[in-house]
Amino acid sequence: MKKKIIAIILGCLLLVGCLCLILAKTGKIGKVKPTSELFAVKDTNNITKIFIADMTGMHALLVRHDDGWYVQDSVKAMSQKMDELLSTIHNITLQQIVAKTAQSNINKMMSVNAIKVEIYQNAPKFKLFGIPFFKKERNVKTYYMGPSTMDNVANFAILEGFDEPCIVYIPGFRGFLTPFYAYNPVEWYSCDLFSTKITRIQSLQVEDFEHPEESYYVEKTGARFFSLYNINKEQITDYDTAKLLDMLSEYRDKNYELYVSNMTNGAKDSIIKFNHFKTITLTDVDGNKTTLDMYRKLEMDPYYLDAIVGGMERAKNEPYNRDRFYAVFNGDDSHLVQCQYFHFDRQLQPLSYFLKQQ
């Protein structure tokens, strides 16, 4: 009996397969139809990966992890920018197919000026009676986003599997779409450095390399109670509690100003070697550590430090920039960022700032 059932199922599958093959060869199925949702991916919650590249080879790979999106599978992505991209992928709409007389020119233009977009989902190979089979990560949509139209409210685009160039837009949005598809990975980097609420802070260590005696250590002792220690881990009892709590509460939202992408390796290495002035290490209640190494920024343009005679050795006598400093996040010195002093005003205060005045 079981053998008969298995034979019937196999026969049905073979019949369905043959039917699909015949229809595909005759053009009845497999041909993409030009609906308004031709370019859209409606189930954005199931998107696992987005690949965006320009014609020169520069590309950004956006990968979904359990705790959010990452750039190049390693750097946290900016959540607001990711939300805008996913909304664009969901709402992109076919306005019209380019007129036959203009298609040749549009194709030539896009062959040298287009952004490739690949979208991946966990999707089945096929469904039979509503049942998904062979589900895995698949490329569900690939299209090429071209330049904007003359009125700057739409873009030319070509979808793989559909032969004709199209014009796409987002209903209700006045503007072109290419800014949403950034292919430079730096543009996707999250600016967040610290985002820990005071109730989630377990300990904080601030090391001052210019004035070691001003280093300090803070440790959680209750729901909103903390102990303060000096560099020798000796507890300090007479300190301004309000100042300490005010400083700790600001770790809920600290970010950098910009990512330094065009500095020479020589200048970067020199800054890291000579200008280190503080390190902040924050540990949350789950044991997760966040480290920020801070470096003085010189008034002298750092991009030319490795080109001048003496380099940083000579530049050590130059004055520091009073508004901005450089930083390395979580020990990754391949990524140098720039921060503003006023934004880190309380975090940069020395130990003596928290002590009560005699």
TORBA-314421 format. One record per residue (C-alpha): residue in one letter; y, z, x; residue number from 1. Coordinates in Angstrom, 2 decimals. Each point is the difference from the previous one (the first is absolute). Example, Ala and Ser with C-alpha at 12.3 -4.5 7.8 and 13.67 -1.06 7.14 Angstrom:
<recs>
REC   resn         Y         Z         X   resi
REC      A     -4.50      7.80     12.30      1
REC      S      3.44     -0.66      1.37      2
</recs>
This chain:
<recs>
REC   resn         Y         Z         X   resi
REC      M      0.00      0.00      0.00      1
REC      K      2.40      0.94      2.81      2
REC      K     -0.75     -3.26      1.81      3
REC      K      0.89     -1.98     -3.13      4
REC      I      3.33      1.84     -0.39      5
REC      I      0.88     -0.60      3.66      6
REC      A     -0.94     -3.68     -0.34      7
REC      I      2.19     -0.36     -3.10      8
REC      I      2.98      1.65      1.76      9
REC      L     -0.41     -2.21      3.07     10
REC      G     -0.29     -3.07     -2.22     11
REC      C      3.21      0.91     -1.83     12
REC      L      1.84      0.55      3.27     13
REC      L     -1.23     -3.33      1.33     14
REC      L      1.06     -1.74     -3.20     15
REC      V      3.50      1.57      0.11     16
REC      G      0.32     -0.97      3.67     17
REC      C     -0.95     -3.60     -0.66     18
REC      L      2.39     -0.18     -2.94     19
REC      C      2.89      1.35      2.13     20
REC      L     -0.78     -2.51      2.74     21
REC      I     -0.02     -2.92     -2.43     22
REC      L      3.27      1.10     -1.61     23
REC      A      1.65      0.50      3.39     24
REC      K     -0.99     -3.50      1.15     25
REC      T      1.38     -1.51     -3.18     26
REC      G      3.23      1.93      0.40     27
REC      K     -0.51      2.07     -3.14     28
REC      I      0.22      3.29      1.92     29
REC      G      1.34      1.04      3.38     30
REC      K      3.28     -1.82     -0.45     31
REC      V      3.01      2.30     -0.08     32
REC      K      2.05     -0.34     -3.16     33
REC      P      3.83      0.20      0.18     34
REC      T      0.64      3.11     -2.15     35
REC      S      3.07      2.21      0.33     36
REC      E     -2.14      2.56      1.88     37
REC      L     -1.28     -2.57      2.49     38
REC      F      1.30      1.95      3.03     39
REC      A     -0.16      3.53     -1.40     40
REC      V     -2.57      2.72      0.68     41
REC      K      0.12      2.30     -2.99     42
REC      D     -2.35      2.72      1.23     43
REC      T      2.12      1.25      2.90     44
REC      N     -1.72      3.40     -0.01     45
REC      N     -3.13     -1.70      1.30     46
REC      I      1.74     -1.83      2.87     47
REC      T     -1.39      1.18      3.35     48
REC      K      1.83     -2.16      2.52     49
REC      I      2.97     -2.37      0.24     50
REC      F      0.52     -2.38      2.92     51
REC      I      3.42     -1.63      0.49     52
REC      A      0.76     -2.45      2.83     53
REC      D      2.61     -2.57      0.98     54
REC      M     -0.59     -3.34      1.71     55
REC      T      0.54      1.44      3.50     56
REC      G     -2.89      2.44     -0.29     57
REC      M      1.98      3.19     -0.63     58
REC      H     -1.83      1.95     -2.68     59
REC      A     -0.17      3.28     -1.89     60
REC      L     -3.35      1.36     -1.18     61
REC      L      0.37      2.57     -2.78     62
REC      V     -3.11      2.08     -0.68     63
REC      R     -0.53      2.53     -2.78     64
REC      H     -1.41      3.37      1.08     65
REC      D     -0.82      3.01     -2.15     66
REC      D      3.39      1.56      0.85     67
REC      G      2.09     -3.16     -0.38     68
REC      W      0.75     -3.31      1.70     69
REC      Y     -0.01     -0.60      3.76     70
REC      V      1.48     -2.78      2.14     71
REC      Q     -2.45     -1.67      2.43     72
REC      D     -2.48      2.63     -1.28     73
REC      S      1.67      2.71      2.13     74
REC      V      3.68      0.68     -0.85     75
REC      K      1.03      1.52     -3.33     76
REC      A      1.74     -2.56     -2.20     77
REC      M      3.23      0.56     -1.89     78
REC      S     -1.06      0.95     -3.54     79
REC      Q      3.06     -1.45     -1.75     80
REC      K     -0.38     -3.36      1.74     81
REC      M     -3.72     -0.08     -0.85     82
REC      D      0.77      0.72     -3.66     83
REC      E      2.45     -2.91     -0.04     84
REC      L     -2.60     -2.35      1.53     85
REC      L     -2.73      1.03     -2.43     86
REC      S      2.42     -0.44     -2.90     87
REC      T      0.83     -3.50      1.30     88
REC      I     -3.69     -0.89      0.32     89
REC      H     -0.56      1.22     -3.56     90
REC      N      3.01     -1.71     -1.61     91
REC      I      0.34     -3.28      1.93     92
REC      T      0.10     -2.76     -2.61     93
REC      L     -0.40     -3.76      0.06     94
REC      Q      3.27     -1.57     -1.15     95
REC      Q     -1.03     -3.63      0.34     96
REC      I     -1.91     -2.47      2.13     97
REC      V      2.18     -2.02      2.37     98
REC      A      0.69     -3.52     -1.25     99
REC      K     -2.30     -2.67      1.43    100
REC      T      2.89     -1.81      1.66    101
REC      A      1.02      3.12      1.96    102
REC      Q     -3.45      1.33      0.94    103
REC      S     -0.26     -1.92      3.28    104
REC      N      3.32      1.40      1.30    105
REC      I     -0.86      3.53     -1.10    106
REC      N     -3.40     -0.17      1.72    107
REC      K      1.64     -1.15      3.26    108
REC      M      2.60      2.76     -0.22    109
REC      M     -2.60      2.69     -0.61    110
REC      S     -2.24     -1.20      2.82    111
REC      V      2.60      1.34      2.46    112
REC      N      1.67      2.72     -2.06    113
REC      A     -2.33      2.11     -2.10    114
REC      I     -1.48      3.50     -0.10    115
REC      K     -3.74      0.33     -0.46    116
REC      V     -1.15      2.76     -2.35    117
REC      E     -3.64      1.09     -0.31    118
REC      I     -0.96      2.62     -2.58    119
REC      Y     -3.33      1.83      0.07    120
REC      Q     -1.76      2.04     -2.66    121
REC      N     -3.34      1.67     -0.51    122
REC      A     -1.35     -2.70     -2.28    123
REC      P     -3.42     -1.30     -1.09    124
REC      K     -1.36     -3.40      0.95    125
REC      F     -0.53     -0.72     -3.68    126
REC      K     -0.54      1.72     -3.35    127
REC      L     -2.95     -0.59     -2.30    128
REC      F      0.33      1.27     -3.56    129
REC      G      2.89      2.18      1.20    130
REC      I     -2.08      1.53      2.79    131
REC      P      1.47     -0.38      3.55    132
REC      F     -2.31     -1.15      2.81    133
REC      F      0.41      0.22      3.80    134
REC      K      3.26      1.98     -0.05    135
REC      K      1.81      0.21      3.35    136
REC      E      3.42     -0.58      1.56    137
REC      R      0.98     -3.62     -0.65    138
REC      N      3.02     -2.25      0.41    139
REC      V      1.04     -0.44     -3.63    140
REC      K      3.28     -1.85      0.50    141
REC      T      1.63     -1.98      2.82    142
REC      Y      3.34     -1.72     -0.35    143
REC      Y      2.87     -1.25      2.14    144
REC      M      3.48      1.22     -0.88    145
REC      G      2.62     -2.57      0.89    146
REC      P      3.80      0.00      0.08    147
REC      S      2.17      0.73     -3.00    148
REC      T      1.14     -2.55     -2.52    149
REC      M      3.60     -1.24     -0.03    150
REC      D      1.06      2.66     -2.54    151
REC      N     -1.58      2.83      2.09    152
REC      V     -1.85      1.47     -2.99    153
REC      A     -3.48     -1.40      0.75    154
REC      N     -2.21     -1.24      2.84    155
REC      F     -2.20     -2.95      0.75    156
REC      A     -3.64      1.02      0.43    157
REC      I     -3.44     -1.52      0.42    158
REC      L     -3.21      1.66     -1.16    159
REC      E     -3.27     -0.67      1.79    160
REC      G     -2.30     -1.76     -2.46    161
REC      F      2.91     -1.59     -1.85    162
REC      D      1.19     -3.28      1.51    163
REC      E      3.58     -0.17     -1.25    164
REC      P      3.01      1.99      1.29    165
REC      C      1.59      2.28     -2.56    166
REC      I      3.13      1.98     -0.71    167
REC      V     -0.55      3.73     -0.52    168
REC      Y      2.29      2.84     -1.03    169
REC      I     -0.01      3.50     -1.50    170
REC      P      1.26      0.18     -3.59    171
REC      G      3.15      2.10     -0.24    172
REC      F      0.59      0.04      3.77    173
REC      R      2.92     -2.00      1.37    174
REC      G     -0.81     -0.84      3.58    175
REC      F     -2.59     -1.70      2.18    176
REC      L     -3.33      1.58      0.91    177
REC      T     -0.46     -0.48      3.76    178
REC      P      1.65      3.38      0.95    179
REC      F     -2.92      1.76     -1.70    180
REC      Y     -2.50     -1.74      2.31    181
REC      A      1.08      1.34      3.41    182
REC      Y     -2.27     -1.28      2.77    183
REC      N      1.52      2.18      2.74    184
REC      P     -2.17      3.17      0.03    185
REC      V      2.95      2.17      1.11    186
REC      E      1.72     -0.63     -3.33    187
REC      W     -2.85      1.79     -1.77    188
REC      Y     -0.04      3.15      2.14    189
REC      S      0.70      3.20     -1.89    190
REC      C      3.09      1.87      1.28    191
REC      D     -1.53      3.38     -0.91    192
REC      L     -0.45      2.45      2.87    193
REC      F     -0.43      3.31     -1.83    194
REC      S     -0.74      0.43     -3.70    195
REC      T     -1.42      3.54     -0.17    196
REC      K      1.29      2.54     -2.53    197
REC      I      0.76      3.49      1.30    198
REC      T     -2.93      1.42     -1.98    199
REC      R     -2.32     -2.37      1.89    200
REC      I      1.19      0.94      3.50    201
REC      Q     -2.47      2.13      1.96    202
REC      S      1.79      0.01      3.36    203
REC      L      2.85     -1.66      1.88    204
REC      Q      0.50     -0.21      3.75    205
REC      V      3.25     -1.24      1.54    206
REC      E     -0.04     -0.51      3.77    207
REC      D      3.36     -0.37      1.76    208
REC      F     -0.40     -1.62      3.43    209
REC      E      3.67      0.20      0.95    210
REC      H      0.26      3.70     -0.87    211
REC      P     -3.55      1.43     -0.13    212
REC      E      1.22      3.47     -1.02    213
REC      E      1.21     -1.54     -3.28    214
REC      S     -3.51     -1.11     -1.01    215
REC      Y     -1.61      1.80     -2.93    216
REC      Y     -3.06      0.20     -2.22    217
REC      V     -0.20      0.67     -3.76    218
REC      E     -3.15      1.08     -1.84    219
REC      K     -0.69      0.38     -3.71    220
REC      T     -0.84      3.57     -1.07    221
REC      G      0.35     -0.30     -3.80    222
REC      A      0.93     -2.33     -2.87    223
REC      R      3.60     -0.32      1.29    224
REC      F     -0.12      2.41      2.91    225
REC      F      0.03     -1.01      3.67    226
REC      S     -0.01      1.75      3.35    227
REC      L      2.17     -1.17      2.88    228
REC      Y     -1.07      0.13      3.67    229
REC      N      1.66     -0.87      3.31    230
REC      I     -1.44     -2.21      2.75    231
REC      N     -2.24      2.86      1.18    232
REC      K     -1.40      0.42     -3.53    233
REC      E      1.80      3.34     -0.35    234
REC      Q      0.92      0.69     -3.60    235
REC      I      3.68      0.15     -0.90    236
REC      T      0.79      2.33     -2.90    237
REC      D      3.79     -0.11     -0.10    238
REC      Y      0.81     -3.56     -1.09    239
REC      D      1.83     -1.78     -2.81    240
REC      T     -2.68     -0.67     -2.64    241
REC      A      2.23     -2.32     -2.03    242
REC      K      0.64     -2.27      2.99    243
REC      L     -3.69     -0.19      0.83    244
REC      L     -1.08     -0.79     -3.56    245
REC      D      2.81     -2.54     -0.36    246
REC      M     -1.22     -1.79      3.15    247
REC      L     -3.66      0.04     -1.09    248
REC      S      0.82     -1.33     -3.48    249
REC      E      1.52     -3.17      1.48    250
REC      Y     -3.35     -1.19      1.34    251
REC      R     -0.78     -1.27     -3.49    252
REC      D      2.01     -3.18      0.72    253
REC      K      0.74     -1.13      3.55    254
REC      N      0.03     -3.64      1.06    255
REC      Y      1.21     -2.25      2.78    256
REC      E      2.88     -2.46     -0.08    257
REC      L     -1.64     -3.08      1.49    258
REC      Y     -3.00     -1.22      1.95    259
REC      V      0.87     -1.08      3.55    260
REC      S     -1.81     -3.31      0.36    261
REC      N      1.84     -2.00      2.67    262
REC      M      0.29      2.47      2.89    263
REC      T     -1.62     -1.03      3.27    264
REC      N     -3.07      1.95      1.10    265
REC      G      1.77      1.06      3.18    266
REC      A      2.93      1.54     -1.87    267
REC      K     -2.32      1.68     -2.49    268
REC      D     -2.19      1.52      2.73    269
REC      S      3.07      1.28      1.84    270
REC      I      1.38      1.68     -3.12    271
REC      I     -3.31      1.71     -0.69    272
REC      K     -0.29      1.11      3.63    273
REC      F      3.51      1.41      0.55    274
REC      N      1.65      0.79     -3.35    275
REC      H     -2.47      2.28     -1.81    276
REC      F      1.98      2.94     -1.44    277
REC      K     -2.03      1.42     -2.92    278
REC      T     -3.39     -0.12     -1.71    279
REC      I     -0.63      1.15     -3.56    280
REC      T     -3.57      0.70     -1.12    281
REC      L     -0.56      0.81     -3.67    282
REC      T     -3.40      1.09     -1.34    283
REC      D     -0.63      0.14     -3.75    284
REC      V     -2.32      2.37     -1.87    285
REC      D     -2.83     -2.54      0.24    286
REC      G      0.22     -0.09      3.79    287
REC      N      1.67     -3.45      0.22    288
REC      K      2.40     -0.27      2.95    289
REC      T      3.15     -2.11      0.20    290
REC      T      1.75     -0.35      3.35    291
REC      L      3.43     -1.42      0.80    292
REC      D      1.05     -0.44      3.64    293
REC      M      3.77     -0.43      0.38    294
REC      Y      1.84     -1.87      2.75    295
REC      R      3.68     -0.24      0.82    296
REC      K      1.65     -3.34     -0.57    297
REC      L      2.47     -1.05      2.67    298
REC      E      3.38     -1.55     -0.69    299
REC      M     -1.06     -2.69      2.46    300
REC      D     -1.86     -2.80     -1.76    301
REC      P     -3.73      0.82      0.55    302
REC      Y     -1.07     -3.63     -0.28    303
REC      Y      1.36     -0.64      3.48    304
REC      L     -0.98      3.21      1.74    305
REC      D     -3.01     -1.56      1.70    306
REC      A      2.11     -2.95      1.17    307
REC      I      2.73      1.91      1.84    308
REC      V     -0.28      1.38      3.52    309
REC      G     -1.35      3.54     -0.19    310
REC      G     -1.03     -0.25     -3.65    311
REC      M     -0.39      3.35     -1.74    312
REC      E      0.38      1.91      3.26    313
REC      R      3.54     -1.27      0.12    314
REC      A      0.52      0.42     -3.73    315
REC      K     -0.90      3.72      0.01    316
REC      N      3.65      0.78      0.75    317
REC      E      1.19     -2.10     -2.92    318
REC      P      1.19      1.85     -3.17    319
REC      Y     -2.35      0.30     -2.98    320
REC      N      0.67     -1.59     -3.36    321
REC      R      1.35      2.77     -2.25    322
REC      D     -1.13     -1.53     -3.29    323
REC      R     -3.56     -1.25      0.56    324
REC      F     -3.18      0.70      1.92    325
REC      Y     -3.40     -1.65      0.45    326
REC      A     -3.32      1.45     -1.14    327
REC      V     -3.75     -0.59      0.22    328
REC      F     -2.09      0.90     -3.04    329
REC      N     -3.44      1.60      0.39    330
REC      G     -0.28     -0.95      3.67    331
REC      D      0.02     -3.77     -0.59    332
REC      D      2.45     -1.04      2.71    333
REC      S     -0.52     -3.68     -0.86    334
REC      H      2.23      0.69     -3.02    335
REC      L      3.48      1.24      0.92    336
REC      V      2.36      0.90     -2.85    337
REC      Q      3.66      0.92     -0.20    338
REC      C      1.25      3.06     -1.90    339
REC      Q      3.39      1.52     -0.81    340
REC      Y      0.94      3.47      1.26    341
REC      F      1.74      1.01     -3.22    342
REC      H     -3.16     -0.70     -2.00    343
REC      F     -1.94      2.40      2.27    344
REC      D      2.84      2.49      0.39    345
REC      R     -1.95      3.13     -1.01    346
REC      Q     -3.23     -1.12      1.72    347
REC      L      1.84     -0.32      3.31    348
REC      Q      1.56      3.46     -0.08    349
REC      P     -1.07      2.33      2.87    350
REC      L     -1.74      3.34     -0.42    351
REC      S      3.32      1.84      0.45    352
REC      Y      1.30     -1.68     -3.19    353
REC      F     -2.46      2.03     -2.10    354
REC      L      0.68      3.34      1.66    355
REC      K      2.39      2.38     -1.74    356
REC      Q      3.31      0.41      1.73    357
REC      Q      0.46      3.41      1.60    358
</recs>
